[in-house]
Amino acid sequence: MFTWKSDYTVHINEIDQQHKKLLEIGGELVDLLKLKDDIDQYDEIIEILRELREYTEYHFEYEEKLMEKHGYSELKIHKRQHRSFVNKIIQLENQDIDERQTGIKLHMIEFLADWIEKHILVTDHGYEDFLHEKGVY
């Protein structure tokens, strides 16, 4: 589910590497889900949520600075989507994770997979040609 595919590439090396890291974090979620449900995974879930939030904040900041530097016209939309993603992670972090571990893991996987499909495959590809024209690879 969170395996890198050529469709994901925006042909900008640093961004592609960062997207691969996000997929790796998604893979950690899937691995966690495969473990038996009767094992307490609270600490692992909290750690993955923290890692996902911190890494996406780093990635989004990188992307936004690059778009701002080159005058990308869709920057405001991108920023709004980024804020929405981070806010969703914060909402998950603030839920009663201990009592709903399996549900939280499933929700996180679904949320991240949906983000990859809608944001990386669609929205991020929107800046690919623009940044290439600016010499960004």
C-alpha positions as CSV (number, residue, x, y, z in Angstrom):
1,M,0.0,0.0,0.0
2,F,2.8,2.4,0.8
3,T,5.3,1.3,-1.7
4,W,6.9,3.9,-3.9
5,K,5.6,3.9,-7.5
6,S,6.9,5.9,-10.4
7,D,3.5,7.7,-10.6
8,Y,4.4,9.5,-7.3
9,T,7.5,11.2,-8.7
10,V,7.5,14.9,-9.3
11,H,11.0,14.6,-10.7
12,I,12.3,17.0,-8.1
13,N,14.8,14.9,-6.2
14,E,14.5,16.4,-2.7
15,I,10.7,16.3,-2.8
16,D,10.6,12.8,-4.1
17,Q,12.9,11.7,-1.3
18,Q,10.6,13.4,1.2
19,H,7.6,11.7,-0.3
20,K,9.3,8.4,0.0
21,K,9.9,9.1,3.7
22,L,6.2,9.7,4.1
23,L,5.4,6.4,2.4
24,E,7.9,4.8,4.8
25,I,6.0,6.1,7.8
26,G,2.8,4.8,6.3
27,G,4.5,1.4,6.0
28,E,5.3,1.5,9.7
29,L,1.5,2.0,10.3
30,V,0.7,-1.0,8.2
31,D,3.3,-3.1,10.0
32,L,1.9,-2.1,13.3
33,L,-1.6,-3.0,12.2
34,K,-0.4,-6.5,11.3
35,L,0.6,-7.2,14.9
36,K,-1.9,-8.9,17.1
37,D,-4.7,-6.7,18.4
38,D,-4.3,-7.9,22.0
39,I,-0.8,-6.3,22.3
40,D,-0.8,-2.8,23.6
41,Q,0.7,-0.5,20.9
42,Y,-0.1,2.9,22.5
43,D,3.6,4.0,22.6
44,E,4.2,2.9,19.0
45,I,1.1,4.7,17.8
46,I,2.0,7.9,19.6
47,E,5.6,7.7,18.2
48,I,4.3,7.2,14.6
49,L,1.9,10.1,14.9
50,R,4.6,12.3,16.3
51,E,7.0,11.3,13.5
52,L,4.3,11.8,10.9
53,R,3.4,15.3,12.2
54,E,7.0,16.4,12.6
55,Y,8.1,15.1,9.2
56,T,5.1,16.5,7.3
57,E,5.7,19.9,8.9
58,Y,9.3,19.7,7.7
59,H,8.3,18.6,4.3
60,F,5.5,21.1,3.9
61,E,7.8,23.9,4.9
62,Y,10.3,22.8,2.3
63,E,7.7,22.6,-0.4
64,E,6.1,26.0,0.5
65,K,9.5,27.8,0.6
66,L,10.3,26.4,-2.8
67,M,7.0,27.4,-4.3
68,E,7.2,30.9,-2.7
69,K,10.7,31.4,-4.0
70,H,9.6,30.8,-7.5
71,G,6.2,32.5,-7.3
72,Y,3.9,29.5,-7.7
73,S,0.3,30.8,-8.1
74,E,-1.3,27.9,-6.2
75,L,0.7,28.4,-3.1
76,K,-2.2,29.5,-0.9
77,I,-4.2,26.4,-1.8
78,H,-1.2,24.3,-1.1
79,K,-0.7,25.9,2.3
80,R,-4.4,25.4,3.2
81,Q,-4.2,21.7,2.3
82,H,-1.0,21.4,4.3
83,R,-2.5,23.0,7.4
84,S,-5.5,20.8,7.1
85,F,-3.3,17.7,7.0
86,V,-1.3,18.7,10.1
87,N,-4.5,19.7,11.9
88,K,-5.9,16.2,11.2
89,I,-2.8,14.6,12.7
90,I,-3.1,16.8,15.8
91,Q,-6.8,15.8,16.1
92,L,-5.7,12.1,16.0
93,E,-3.0,12.8,18.6
94,N,-5.6,14.3,20.9
95,Q,-8.0,11.4,20.7
96,D,-8.3,8.6,23.3
97,I,-5.8,6.4,21.5
98,D,-5.4,3.9,24.3
99,E,-9.0,2.7,24.1
100,R,-9.2,2.8,20.3
101,Q,-5.8,1.6,19.1
102,T,-7.0,-0.6,16.2
103,G,-9.5,2.1,15.0
104,I,-6.9,4.8,15.2
105,K,-4.4,2.8,13.2
106,L,-7.0,2.0,10.5
107,H,-8.1,5.7,10.4
108,M,-4.4,6.8,10.1
109,I,-3.7,4.4,7.3
110,E,-6.9,5.4,5.4
111,F,-6.1,9.1,5.9
112,L,-2.5,8.8,4.7
113,A,-3.5,6.7,1.7
114,D,-6.2,9.2,0.8
115,W,-3.7,12.1,1.1
116,I,-1.2,10.3,-1.1
117,E,-3.8,9.7,-3.8
118,K,-5.3,13.2,-3.7
119,H,-2.4,15.4,-2.8
120,I,0.8,13.8,-4.0
121,L,-0.7,12.3,-7.2
122,V,-2.8,15.4,-8.1
123,T,-1.9,18.6,-6.3
124,D,1.8,18.1,-6.1
125,H,2.0,17.1,-9.7
126,G,0.4,20.5,-10.4
127,Y,3.7,22.3,-9.6
128,E,6.0,19.8,-11.3
129,D,6.1,21.5,-14.7
130,F,6.1,25.0,-13.2
131,L,9.2,24.2,-11.0
132,H,10.9,22.4,-13.9
133,E,10.6,25.6,-16.0
134,K,12.3,27.4,-13.1
135,G,15.2,24.9,-13.3
136,V,14.2,23.0,-10.1
137,Y,14.9,19.3,-10.3
